[in-house]
Amino acid sequence: MPENMRDHTKLQNRIALITGAASGIGRATAELFAAEGARVVVADLDDAGASETVQRITQAGNKAIAVHADVSNAAQVEAAVARTIEAYGRIDILHNNAAMFLAKFLEDMSETEWDRLMAVNLKSIFLGVKHVVPHMKRQGGGCILNTASVESFLGQPMSAAYVASKGAVALLTKSLALDYARFNIRVNCIAPGAVETPMMWKAINAFPDPAAVEKLERAHVPIGRFLRPEEIAQAALYLASDAAAGVTGTALVVDGGYLAGYMV
């Protein structure tokens, strides 16, 4: 069936709050969710990028608003949730997607850098859940998506803090799924591999030899290329939709085969 003849209603009339949606995976997910009928709240520190995401969505004939939010700041997360409720009256989907990466050995990392990375990658999920779950309970259910990583399951040189944070995301997801299943709230995470996003290129360029790191990363992806943000967004759409009504507490790996074996 041609694309323009498909019934794009997998998320019809649902309200989705997506963090880190000014670019990359967050932007691709916001655009796809909106195209599937959701009204999207684009939350990010990058106001210009968030506004661009909203503009792209509205120009396509769909609905979105932007909110400024540092996801590590309790007051700003609470305000973003309050703005969502004010605008739409409910939150059906919370996508804790915002993240940061730092390429450093632990002995070279400052306490401030460690705390900032953990706050953005992990504390942000605590804050999102804390302020969104009460609304989901009152409305009878909802869906929480967390962005984990293939580094949730394996180590990586010069990335100990990032790996620790993403490993925690994967197990936090499982525990949250157990806590909230009786409230009809599903909690899952997506574990992307190497995805062509501004964050990925910033991460690669932070290493002493970016060209060597890029070559190594490409060599470890069996399908022979980096993934596109839109491919991760499709996984998020599945987990957020009724097609995944029986899925909770799982990590959906989208990595081009990265984790399938050790000799590629």
Backbone bond lengths (Angstrom), bond angles and torsions (degrees), N, CA, C in turn:
res aa  C-N    CA-C-N  psi(-1)  N-CA   C-N-CA  omega(-1)  CA-C   N-CA-C  phi
1 M - - - 1.462 - - 1.528 108.99 -
2 P 1.321 118.77 132.89 1.456 120.42 178.37 1.521 111.24 -57.79
3 E 1.358 115.93 148.17 1.464 121.20 -176.57 1.527 111.94 -56.31
4 N 1.340 116.61 -40.68 1.464 119.21 -175.75 1.527 113.48 -74.87
5 M 1.350 117.02 -5.09 1.462 120.32 178.30 1.532 111.86 -103.87
6 R 1.341 117.73 -3.31 1.450 120.15 -178.54 1.524 110.89 -76.17
7 D 1.329 115.44 151.02 1.457 121.50 178.84 1.527 108.83 -88.04
8 H 1.316 116.26 97.64 1.467 121.09 -176.46 1.535 109.79 -86.79
9 T 1.319 115.77 77.68 1.467 119.59 -176.32 1.531 111.52 -135.13
10 K 1.303 118.21 26.87 1.465 119.86 -177.82 1.526 112.14 -64.79
11 L 1.326 116.86 -25.14 1.466 121.13 179.94 1.527 110.94 -124.68
12 Q 1.310 116.67 31.52 1.458 121.25 -173.59 1.530 112.19 -53.14
13 N 1.345 115.47 124.26 1.467 124.11 175.39 1.523 114.26 66.21
14 R 1.320 117.84 13.25 1.460 119.24 176.01 1.528 109.90 -88.13
15 I 1.318 114.63 153.56 1.456 121.14 -178.24 1.527 107.76 -108.02
16 A 1.326 115.85 123.72 1.457 121.05 -176.84 1.524 110.85 -121.78
17 L 1.317 115.82 123.19 1.465 122.53 174.17 1.521 107.51 -101.39
18 I 1.330 116.50 117.52 1.465 121.85 -174.84 1.523 109.01 -121.20
19 T 1.332 116.92 121.58 1.457 120.32 178.42 1.534 109.96 -91.06
20 G 1.326 115.49 154.36 1.454 119.83 -178.44 1.508 112.21 64.19
21 A 1.329 116.37 35.99 1.470 121.07 -173.33 1.519 113.39 -98.06
22 A 1.329 117.48 13.85 1.464 120.32 178.81 1.522 112.39 -78.85
23 S 1.336 117.16 -14.20 1.465 120.48 -178.77 1.520 109.32 -164.93
24 G 1.305 115.83 176.30 1.458 122.29 170.75 1.514 115.51 58.28
25 I 1.328 115.74 -137.95 1.458 121.99 -177.19 1.521 110.96 -61.83
26 G 1.326 117.05 -40.27 1.460 120.39 -179.77 1.514 112.41 -61.70
27 R 1.340 116.65 -44.22 1.466 119.90 178.93 1.525 110.78 -64.99
28 A 1.325 117.02 -45.97 1.465 120.06 -179.46 1.522 110.68 -60.46
29 T 1.326 116.97 -39.77 1.465 120.69 179.41 1.520 111.18 -68.36
30 A 1.323 116.62 -41.99 1.469 120.13 178.27 1.525 110.90 -60.12
31 E 1.315 117.01 -43.44 1.471 120.66 -179.82 1.520 111.23 -65.87
32 L 1.324 116.66 -41.67 1.464 119.57 -179.10 1.524 111.19 -69.39
33 F 1.322 117.51 -43.99 1.459 120.33 178.87 1.529 110.83 -60.20
34 A 1.326 115.95 -42.07 1.469 119.81 179.04 1.524 110.77 -64.37
35 A 1.325 116.44 -40.74 1.466 120.77 178.89 1.524 111.58 -64.54
36 E 1.337 115.79 -24.96 1.468 120.76 179.55 1.526 112.53 -93.43
37 G 1.336 116.87 13.07 1.452 120.47 171.38 1.511 116.26 104.80
38 A 1.337 117.68 -4.63 1.463 119.47 -179.76 1.526 111.09 -79.20
39 R 1.317 115.16 153.77 1.461 121.30 167.14 1.516 106.09 -99.09
40 V 1.324 115.77 123.18 1.459 121.84 -166.30 1.521 111.25 -109.01
41 V 1.325 115.29 137.46 1.461 121.93 171.61 1.529 107.02 -108.22
42 V 1.323 115.56 115.62 1.459 123.16 -177.41 1.521 108.47 -92.18
43 A 1.322 117.05 109.82 1.465 121.53 -177.35 1.524 109.88 -109.53
44 D 1.334 115.61 128.22 1.469 119.11 -178.57 1.519 109.99 -166.19
45 L 1.330 115.59 157.65 1.464 122.24 170.54 1.516 111.55 -72.80
46 D 1.326 115.34 -30.50 1.464 122.52 -177.58 1.530 108.99 -82.74
47 D 1.317 116.59 93.04 1.458 120.33 -175.97 1.526 112.48 -63.47
48 A 1.332 116.55 -39.59 1.468 119.99 -179.68 1.523 110.62 -65.46
49 G 1.326 116.68 -43.75 1.458 120.24 178.98 1.514 112.21 -66.11
50 A 1.338 116.35 -39.34 1.462 120.17 178.14 1.523 110.85 -64.11
51 S 1.323 115.84 -41.56 1.470 120.01 178.26 1.520 110.98 -63.44
52 E 1.339 116.28 -37.45 1.468 119.50 178.32 1.525 110.89 -65.84
53 T 1.333 116.12 -40.52 1.467 119.37 176.99 1.520 110.74 -59.84
54 V 1.333 116.48 -46.31 1.461 120.71 178.75 1.521 110.81 -60.83
55 Q 1.320 116.21 -42.48 1.466 120.17 179.73 1.524 111.01 -61.57
56 R 1.312 116.98 -42.78 1.468 120.81 179.04 1.526 110.40 -62.15
57 I 1.321 116.54 -39.45 1.465 120.97 -179.72 1.523 111.11 -68.68
58 T 1.310 116.36 -47.14 1.472 119.65 -177.06 1.524 111.60 -69.94
59 Q 1.323 117.56 -33.63 1.464 120.17 176.67 1.519 111.70 -65.44
60 A 1.325 116.33 -24.71 1.473 120.88 176.40 1.525 111.37 -84.45
61 G 1.339 116.49 1.70 1.459 120.29 177.60 1.513 114.40 89.01
62 N 1.346 116.58 15.33 1.459 120.37 -178.55 1.531 110.38 -113.94
63 K 1.348 117.01 -179.69 1.459 120.43 -168.62 1.525 112.29 -116.71
64 A 1.345 115.23 134.34 1.458 120.80 177.23 1.514 109.89 -162.55
65 I 1.322 115.69 154.36 1.457 122.64 170.30 1.522 107.49 -133.08
66 A 1.326 116.11 159.91 1.458 121.33 178.23 1.520 110.20 -110.85
67 V 1.344 115.73 145.16 1.458 121.27 172.31 1.527 108.25 -133.12
68 H 1.329 115.83 139.97 1.456 120.30 176.23 1.520 108.65 -79.61
69 A 1.330 117.22 130.17 1.458 119.21 179.79 1.521 111.48 -157.72
70 D 1.329 115.35 123.16 1.457 122.30 164.03 1.523 105.08 -86.55
71 V 1.325 116.82 111.30 1.467 120.08 -171.66 1.520 113.20 -68.87
72 S 1.334 117.69 -9.56 1.458 121.04 177.32 1.520 111.88 -91.33
73 N 1.321 116.73 -3.12 1.461 122.32 -176.23 1.526 110.21 -106.35
74 A 1.323 116.07 117.16 1.466 120.47 -173.83 1.523 112.34 -58.68
75 A 1.313 116.54 -43.77 1.465 119.58 -177.67 1.520 111.25 -64.99
76 Q 1.328 117.23 -38.87 1.464 119.96 -178.64 1.534 111.51 -72.31
77 V 1.327 117.37 -36.00 1.466 119.62 175.84 1.523 109.90 -66.20
78 E 1.318 116.48 -44.44 1.464 120.21 177.99 1.522 111.02 -59.93
79 A 1.339 116.51 -40.07 1.464 120.62 179.18 1.521 111.34 -67.07
80 A 1.334 117.56 -38.19 1.465 120.89 178.80 1.531 110.76 -64.52
81 V 1.312 116.13 -40.84 1.462 120.28 177.73 1.527 109.95 -66.25
82 A 1.320 116.64 -43.31 1.469 120.44 179.27 1.518 111.26 -62.06
83 R 1.342 116.70 -39.30 1.473 120.42 178.44 1.526 110.47 -64.93
84 T 1.324 116.94 -38.24 1.464 121.22 178.06 1.526 110.66 -63.02
85 I 1.325 116.01 -46.19 1.466 120.71 179.55 1.526 110.25 -64.89
86 E 1.317 116.48 -40.15 1.464 120.44 178.48 1.523 110.91 -61.37
87 A 1.325 116.18 -42.05 1.462 120.53 -176.02 1.522 112.39 -76.75
88 Y 1.344 117.43 -38.61 1.458 119.73 -169.07 1.524 114.80 -126.45
89 G 1.332 118.24 -11.69 1.456 120.53 174.74 1.508 116.31 84.59
90 R 1.340 117.88 -6.21 1.453 120.67 -178.35 1.527 109.89 -164.91
91 I 1.330 116.14 169.12 1.471 121.95 172.12 1.522 106.67 -136.12
92 D 1.300 116.16 114.87 1.468 120.87 179.38 1.523 112.78 -93.29
93 I 1.333 116.05 -31.05 1.464 121.10 -176.35 1.525 109.00 -133.74
94 L 1.323 116.11 126.37 1.459 121.87 170.14 1.520 107.53 -113.72
95 H 1.330 115.79 118.28 1.468 119.73 177.32 1.525 108.10 -110.30
96 N 1.340 115.58 101.66 1.461 121.90 176.40 1.525 108.47 -79.72
97 N 1.319 115.88 89.32 1.460 120.98 -170.70 1.531 113.46 -111.18
98 A 1.318 118.48 -23.81 1.461 121.27 -175.67 1.531 110.80 -59.32
99 A 1.340 115.66 140.78 1.464 119.80 -179.40 1.523 109.52 -159.45
100 M 1.331 114.97 166.62 1.455 120.94 173.74 1.525 108.58 -142.07
101 F 1.334 115.54 161.55 1.464 122.08 -178.62 1.518 108.57 -130.90
102 L 1.330 115.71 145.54 1.456 120.49 176.30 1.521 108.61 -140.38
103 A 1.322 116.53 120.56 1.464 121.96 -179.49 1.522 109.24 -93.11
104 K 1.331 116.06 94.09 1.463 121.41 179.50 1.526 109.69 -153.38
105 F 1.338 115.36 147.34 1.455 119.12 167.41 1.533 107.83 -72.02
106 L 1.338 116.65 150.84 1.455 119.30 -175.11 1.530 112.55 -59.37
107 E 1.339 117.01 -37.43 1.468 117.58 -177.39 1.517 112.91 -69.05
108 D 1.344 116.28 -16.68 1.459 120.66 177.93 1.530 112.76 -95.50
109 M 1.310 116.18 -3.81 1.461 120.84 -175.82 1.521 110.45 -92.90
110 S 1.312 115.90 137.51 1.461 119.30 176.67 1.528 109.93 -81.70
111 E 1.322 115.37 160.91 1.462 119.49 175.88 1.520 110.85 -61.19
112 T 1.323 115.86 -36.45 1.463 120.19 178.69 1.524 111.20 -63.25
113 E 1.337 116.72 -42.31 1.470 120.27 179.17 1.528 110.93 -65.17
114 W 1.327 117.07 -43.49 1.470 120.66 177.42 1.528 110.76 -59.22
115 D 1.321 115.45 -49.04 1.467 119.77 -177.47 1.522 111.77 -62.96
116 R 1.333 117.39 -39.00 1.462 120.60 -179.83 1.526 110.83 -65.91
117 L 1.326 116.93 -44.56 1.467 119.81 -179.60 1.529 110.77 -63.15
118 M 1.330 116.46 -45.02 1.463 119.59 179.88 1.532 111.22 -65.94
119 A 1.314 116.38 -34.19 1.466 119.53 179.64 1.521 111.13 -67.35
120 V 1.333 117.16 -43.20 1.464 120.86 -178.43 1.529 111.37 -72.23
121 N 1.324 116.97 -42.63 1.467 120.57 -173.19 1.522 114.10 -84.94
122 L 1.332 117.30 -27.51 1.465 120.00 -171.23 1.531 113.33 -125.03
123 K 1.326 116.81 -52.37 1.470 119.45 178.86 1.521 110.89 -58.19
124 S 1.321 116.90 -31.68 1.464 121.12 179.74 1.524 111.68 -58.63
125 I 1.323 117.30 -35.90 1.463 120.44 178.94 1.523 110.00 -68.46
126 F 1.330 116.39 -43.80 1.468 120.61 174.52 1.525 110.42 -53.82
127 L 1.328 116.69 -47.96 1.463 120.12 -176.81 1.530 111.33 -67.04
128 G 1.318 117.02 -42.55 1.460 120.17 179.14 1.516 111.61 -61.57
129 V 1.328 116.03 -47.67 1.461 120.66 179.85 1.530 110.55 -63.04
130 K 1.322 116.78 -44.59 1.466 121.40 -177.98 1.524 111.65 -55.73
131 H 1.328 116.61 -40.77 1.459 119.37 -173.65 1.532 113.66 -95.06
132 V 1.322 117.71 -17.66 1.463 120.09 -178.73 1.525 112.33 -96.29
133 V 1.318 117.63 -38.65 1.466 120.21 -174.39 1.531 113.36 -56.60
134 P 1.337 120.52 -40.81 1.469 118.31 177.63 1.532 113.32 -56.11
135 H 1.326 116.97 -36.63 1.468 120.20 177.42 1.530 110.28 -69.93
136 M 1.332 117.09 -40.98 1.463 120.10 179.19 1.518 111.05 -64.10
137 K 1.322 116.77 -38.09 1.470 119.85 177.64 1.524 110.71 -62.15
138 R 1.323 116.16 -45.09 1.469 119.98 -178.10 1.519 112.16 -65.07
139 Q 1.333 117.17 -33.79 1.465 119.61 -176.40 1.528 112.22 -89.84
140 G 1.330 117.30 -4.61 1.460 120.34 173.97 1.510 115.72 97.99
141 G 1.326 118.07 11.49 1.460 119.47 175.72 1.509 112.77 147.15
142 G 1.329 114.45 179.98 1.457 120.26 179.83 1.513 110.62 171.15
143 C 1.312 114.62 -174.51 1.465 121.50 -176.84 1.526 108.88 -135.97
144 I 1.321 116.90 130.30 1.452 122.50 175.76 1.522 108.49 -117.38
145 L 1.320 115.93 127.29 1.459 122.47 176.26 1.517 108.81 -116.75
146 N 1.317 117.09 131.68 1.453 122.24 174.74 1.528 109.03 -114.24
147 T 1.319 117.35 141.67 1.458 119.92 176.01 1.520 108.90 -92.76
148 A 1.321 115.60 110.07 1.455 122.65 175.52 1.532 107.54 -95.43
149 S 1.326 118.36 -138.03 1.464 121.57 -177.13 1.518 108.61 -173.24
150 V 1.329 116.77 162.07 1.463 117.98 169.23 1.523 109.86 -61.27
151 E 1.356 116.45 -25.16 1.463 119.93 176.46 1.532 111.99 -73.20
152 S 1.326 117.54 1.45 1.465 120.20 169.08 1.529 110.63 -72.13
153 F 1.346 116.81 -16.79 1.462 121.60 -171.10 1.519 113.83 -122.86
154 L 1.323 117.90 -7.46 1.461 120.13 -179.99 1.524 109.82 -150.43
155 G 1.326 115.48 160.42 1.454 120.29 179.74 1.513 112.17 -84.02
156 Q 1.333 114.94 168.72 1.458 121.59 178.74 1.526 107.88 -152.81
157 P 1.329 118.03 136.35 1.467 119.91 -178.60 1.528 112.23 -59.70
158 M 1.332 115.74 145.61 1.456 123.70 176.14 1.534 112.99 56.67
159 S 1.327 117.04 27.90 1.464 120.45 -174.69 1.520 112.08 -139.37
160 A 1.325 117.95 25.79 1.472 120.58 -171.20 1.527 112.60 -58.46
161 A 1.321 117.04 -42.47 1.464 119.27 -178.19 1.526 110.90 -66.38
162 Y 1.329 116.82 -44.11 1.458 120.89 179.24 1.526 110.50 -62.56
163 V 1.331 116.29 -45.94 1.463 120.74 179.97 1.525 110.40 -61.36
164 A 1.326 116.98 -42.66 1.471 120.42 178.48 1.525 110.90 -60.43
165 S 1.330 116.43 -42.43 1.468 119.56 -178.76 1.520 111.59 -66.57
166 K 1.326 116.64 -40.87 1.465 119.33 -177.92 1.532 112.30 -75.86
167 G 1.330 117.18 -30.85 1.457 119.36 172.39 1.514 110.69 -62.54
168 A 1.320 115.31 -39.81 1.469 120.21 177.68 1.515 111.48 -64.68
169 V 1.333 117.75 -37.82 1.473 120.95 179.41 1.525 110.63 -59.25
170 A 1.332 116.58 -42.40 1.470 120.02 -177.24 1.529 111.54 -63.75
171 L 1.323 117.81 -43.19 1.462 119.81 -179.23 1.519 112.35 -79.56
172 L 1.321 117.19 -31.74 1.461 119.78 173.16 1.526 109.99 -59.70
173 T 1.328 116.35 -40.68 1.468 121.38 178.63 1.527 111.05 -57.18
174 K 1.324 116.77 -45.26 1.470 120.43 -179.25 1.532 111.18 -63.58
175 S 1.323 116.37 -43.72 1.462 119.39 -179.15 1.524 111.71 -66.17
176 L 1.329 116.63 -40.42 1.460 119.92 177.74 1.524 111.26 -63.79
177 A 1.330 115.94 -37.69 1.465 119.76 178.56 1.524 110.80 -60.36
178 L 1.324 116.85 -39.43 1.461 120.74 178.57 1.533 111.17 -69.22
179 D 1.321 115.87 -39.80 1.462 119.92 -177.78 1.526 112.88 -64.87
180 Y 1.349 116.18 -36.00 1.467 118.76 -167.89 1.525 114.78 -113.38
181 A 1.321 117.55 3.29 1.466 119.35 -179.90 1.529 111.60 -59.17
182 R 1.336 117.33 -37.45 1.472 119.87 -177.89 1.519 112.68 -70.22
183 F 1.329 116.84 -11.32 1.460 121.02 176.44 1.531 111.98 -99.96
184 N 1.335 116.13 11.55 1.464 121.60 -178.26 1.540 111.76 62.74
185 I 1.332 115.39 33.83 1.466 121.38 175.91 1.526 107.65 -111.36
186 R 1.320 115.66 115.57 1.465 120.40 178.03 1.530 109.39 -90.85
187 V 1.350 116.33 141.36 1.464 121.56 -179.73 1.528 108.78 -132.28
188 N 1.311 115.91 118.34 1.460 121.97 179.70 1.524 109.84 -136.11
189 C 1.325 115.45 167.49 1.459 118.61 173.27 1.520 110.44 -132.79
190 I 1.308 114.12 155.11 1.463 123.09 175.53 1.514 107.06 -106.36
191 A 1.313 116.91 136.32 1.462 121.35 -179.76 1.529 109.43 -118.57
192 P 1.323 116.69 88.36 1.466 119.65 -179.39 1.525 111.80 -74.68
193 G 1.325 114.01 153.60 1.453 120.07 169.07 1.517 109.14 -89.58
194 A 1.320 116.32 -139.44 1.466 121.04 179.47 1.527 109.43 -78.97
195 V 1.335 115.67 114.51 1.464 121.39 -175.79 1.526 109.11 -120.22
196 E 1.325 116.04 136.26 1.466 121.21 -177.76 1.526 110.19 -72.30
197 T 1.322 115.18 89.50 1.464 121.79 178.68 1.526 108.62 -132.60
198 P 1.337 117.69 161.80 1.464 119.57 174.46 1.524 112.51 -55.41
199 M 1.347 117.43 -37.10 1.460 120.29 179.35 1.526 111.71 -64.73
200 M 1.347 117.48 -39.35 1.452 119.73 -179.95 1.521 111.23 -64.81
201 W 1.334 116.39 -44.87 1.461 118.87 -179.36 1.521 110.88 -67.51
202 K 1.315 117.57 -36.05 1.467 120.39 175.86 1.522 110.22 -62.90
203 A 1.335 116.08 -40.19 1.462 120.73 179.21 1.523 111.25 -64.92
204 I 1.327 116.16 -47.12 1.467 119.87 -179.75 1.524 110.55 -61.37
205 N 1.315 116.47 -43.24 1.470 120.37 -177.76 1.525 113.03 -70.85
206 A 1.339 117.45 -11.05 1.461 120.83 177.95 1.524 112.36 -81.42
207 F 1.324 117.58 -14.90 1.460 120.95 179.77 1.534 109.94 -78.73
208 P 1.338 117.89 155.66 1.465 120.85 -179.64 1.525 113.91 -57.73
209 D 1.345 117.10 -33.99 1.469 121.17 179.43 1.532 108.64 -127.94
210 P 1.329 117.77 82.94 1.472 120.63 -176.07 1.525 113.59 -58.01
211 A 1.321 117.69 -39.57 1.469 120.31 -178.31 1.520 111.23 -62.26
212 A 1.324 116.46 -40.13 1.461 120.35 179.73 1.529 110.68 -67.95
213 V 1.333 116.31 -39.10 1.466 120.17 179.12 1.527 110.54 -66.04
214 E 1.329 116.60 -43.73 1.463 119.71 178.11 1.527 111.27 -60.44
215 K 1.320 116.25 -44.17 1.472 120.42 179.61 1.523 110.95 -61.85
216 L 1.332 116.15 -42.29 1.466 120.67 179.74 1.523 111.00 -65.51
217 E 1.338 116.30 -43.43 1.467 120.35 179.53 1.526 110.70 -60.74
218 R 1.314 116.42 -46.36 1.471 119.78 179.97 1.526 110.99 -61.83
219 A 1.329 116.19 -39.36 1.464 120.61 -177.11 1.523 112.20 -65.75
220 H 1.327 117.41 -23.89 1.456 121.03 -177.71 1.524 113.70 -92.24
221 V 1.316 117.46 4.53 1.466 120.74 178.08 1.531 108.11 -104.75
222 P 1.337 118.05 106.93 1.467 120.40 -174.88 1.524 114.69 -55.74
223 I 1.340 118.56 -32.32 1.470 118.59 -179.57 1.527 111.63 -75.49
224 G 1.335 117.41 -5.21 1.457 121.28 170.31 1.514 116.49 83.89
225 R 1.320 117.51 14.45 1.466 120.26 179.73 1.511 109.87 -157.30
226 F 1.334 115.70 161.51 1.452 120.12 171.33 1.532 109.19 -74.19
227 L 1.313 115.15 153.66 1.460 119.97 178.43 1.521 110.75 -79.17
228 R 1.316 115.92 162.29 1.460 122.24 177.02 1.528 109.08 -102.10
229 P 1.317 118.39 147.01 1.466 120.40 178.38 1.522 112.69 -53.61
230 E 1.326 116.71 -34.97 1.467 120.75 -179.07 1.531 111.78 -63.03
231 E 1.326 117.26 -28.43 1.462 119.68 178.58 1.530 111.40 -72.26
232 I 1.315 116.63 -34.67 1.454 120.13 175.69 1.528 109.92 -71.33
233 A 1.321 116.28 -37.36 1.463 120.88 177.86 1.526 111.50 -59.69
234 Q 1.318 117.36 -37.23 1.467 120.20 178.50 1.520 111.07 -63.74
235 A 1.331 116.99 -36.42 1.462 120.26 176.51 1.525 110.43 -66.79
236 A 1.333 116.12 -40.73 1.461 120.25 177.26 1.529 110.88 -62.46
237 L 1.325 116.17 -40.69 1.464 120.45 178.76 1.519 110.77 -60.52
238 Y 1.311 117.66 -44.34 1.462 120.62 177.94 1.524 111.05 -58.29
239 L 1.328 117.21 -48.79 1.462 120.46 -176.75 1.523 112.32 -67.41
240 A 1.334 116.77 -29.58 1.469 120.64 -179.51 1.513 112.85 -82.92
241 S 1.323 117.72 -15.84 1.461 121.78 -172.73 1.525 111.97 -93.43
242 D 1.327 115.40 171.55 1.460 121.26 178.28 1.527 112.22 -67.22
243 A 1.330 116.95 -16.19 1.466 119.63 176.78 1.521 111.49 -62.21
244 A 1.344 116.47 -24.01 1.465 121.50 -179.70 1.525 111.17 -108.17
245 A 1.330 117.02 30.07 1.469 121.11 -176.09 1.525 112.81 -58.50
246 G 1.324 117.60 -27.37 1.457 121.06 179.94 1.511 114.01 -99.52
247 V 1.316 117.17 11.34 1.463 121.38 -175.17 1.525 109.83 -108.14
248 T 1.326 116.34 118.82 1.469 120.49 173.37 1.522 108.65 -152.64
249 G 1.329 115.72 149.38 1.459 121.48 179.06 1.508 114.14 76.61
250 T 1.319 117.51 20.78 1.461 119.71 -176.49 1.515 111.69 -116.25
251 A 1.319 115.59 160.77 1.465 122.53 173.58 1.528 107.70 -113.98
252 L 1.317 115.93 116.73 1.460 121.15 179.20 1.527 108.27 -92.32
253 V 1.319 115.84 110.04 1.461 121.49 -177.68 1.522 109.80 -85.31
254 V 1.331 115.92 127.95 1.468 122.28 176.31 1.524 105.87 -129.57
255 D 1.330 116.26 91.34 1.466 119.34 -168.28 1.523 115.16 -136.56
256 G 1.322 117.03 9.16 1.463 118.99 -179.68 1.511 113.33 65.96
257 G 1.333 117.39 21.02 1.453 121.34 179.08 1.519 114.62 94.51
258 Y 1.315 117.88 5.61 1.464 123.42 -174.42 1.538 112.00 -53.18
259 L 1.335 116.82 -43.54 1.455 121.02 -175.60 1.519 113.87 -89.83
260 A 1.306 116.99 1.43 1.473 119.99 -173.79 1.527 113.21 -70.07
261 G 1.301 118.08 -27.54 1.453 120.64 -178.32 1.512 111.24 -167.13
262 Y 1.326 116.47 173.45 1.458 119.64 -176.28 1.514 113.63 -104.15
263 M 1.329 118.61 -6.41 1.465 121.05 179.27 1.518 109.20 -119.53
264 V 1.320 117.26 100.04 1.470 121.43 179.24 1.516 108.59 -131.11
